[in-house]
């Protein structure tokens, strides 16, 4: 895929459901290597190596639901991922 004149990108997406928003994470393969990709209800979780600093990092993109029960489930799911 060509983005900003470069072919060296990766991405992960969750499509929108009904009126809820979708999620999209885009990164340069030159800067970040995603070792773990997890898609959940309302989130994208990425774990990988940030090459410039040589460190492992975690990035989470969240679309929080309005419903309190769903918010609680989302929080619990992310806390399990955190370990």
RARAJO-V468677 format. One record per backbone hydrogen bond with DSSP energy under -1.0 kcal/mol. CO is the residue of the C=O (numbers start at 0). NH is the residue of the N-H. If there is no record, write none. Layout:
# RARAJO-V468677
co: [CO,CO]
nh: [NH,NH]
This chain:
# RARAJO-V468677
co: [2,5,6,7,9,11,13,16,22,24,26,27,30,32,35,37,39,39,41,42,43,44,45,46,46,47,48,49,49,54,56,58,60,66,67,68,69,70,71,72,73,74,75,76,77,78]
nh: [5,2,8,28,26,24,22,19,13,11,9,31,50,48,46,44,41,42,62,39,60,37,58,34,35,56,32,53,54,49,47,45,43,70,71,72,73,74,75,76,77,78,79,80,81,82]
